[in-house]
Amino acid sequence: MPRALIIDDSAVERKIIAKVMTALGYSIIEATDGEEGELKAKTIKPDIIVLDVVMPKKDGFQVCRSLKKAPETANIPVIMITSKNQDSDKFWGLKQGAIAYLIKPFNEEDLISAVTKAMV
């Protein structure tokens, strides 16, 4: 079973994302801040990462950039889901290596589409 790492400081958001990812056949690993998420990504090496941007300890931009620079995690697809809705935020997220940038509250179909594209 493929594994999805959900990194978000909101338990409610993690639950919503986990519901979608479970329906797509993923087992779920959770992290509640950027540092924990980065550590889990590097040790567990999930198949996909769904990442919030605004989090304690390390923001999603920093986490994504770090994961994309590390050879062991560089090829793991990252989907950012965040309340930061400015075009410049989306540009910056994609520049860090995210394959998709979704705005909260997100449409479940958009997440499904992003995951499907990531795993092709």
Secondary structure as the mmCIF struct_conf table of DSSP 4:
data_model
#
loop_
_struct_conf.conf_type_id
_struct_conf.id
_struct_conf.beg_label_comp_id
_struct_conf.beg_label_asym_id
_struct_conf.beg_label_seq_id
_struct_conf.end_label_comp_id
_struct_conf.end_label_asym_id
_struct_conf.end_label_seq_id
STRN STRN1 ARG A 3 ILE A 7
BEND BEND1 ASP A 9 ASP A 9
HELX_RH_AL_P HELX_RH_AL_P1 ALA A 11 ALA A 23
TURN_TY1_P TURN_TY1_P1 LEU A 24 GLY A 25
STRN STRN2 SER A 27 ALA A 31
BEND BEND2 THR A 32 ASP A 33
HELX_RH_AL_P HELX_RH_AL_P2 GLY A 34 ILE A 44
BEND BEND3 ASP A 47 ASP A 47
STRN STRN3 ILE A 48 LEU A 51
BEND BEND4 VAL A 53 VAL A 54
BEND BEND5 PRO A 56 LYS A 58
HELX_RH_AL_P HELX_RH_AL_P3 GLY A 60 LYS A 69
BEND BEND6 ALA A 70 ALA A 70
TURN_TY1_P TURN_TY1_P2 PRO A 71 ASN A 75
BEND BEND7 ILE A 76 ILE A 76
STRN STRN4 VAL A 78 THR A 82
BEND BEND8 SER A 83 SER A 83
HELX_RH_AL_P HELX_RH_AL_P4 ASP A 87 LYS A 95
TURN_TY1_P TURN_TY1_P3 GLN A 96 GLY A 97
BEND BEND9 ILE A 99 ILE A 99
STRN STRN5 ALA A 100 ILE A 103
BEND BEND10 LYS A 104 PRO A 105
HELX_LH_PP_P HELX_LH_PP_P1 PHE A 106 ASN A 107
HELX_RH_AL_P HELX_RH_AL_P5 GLU A 108 ALA A 118
TURN_TY1_P TURN_TY1_P4 MET A 119 MET A 119
#
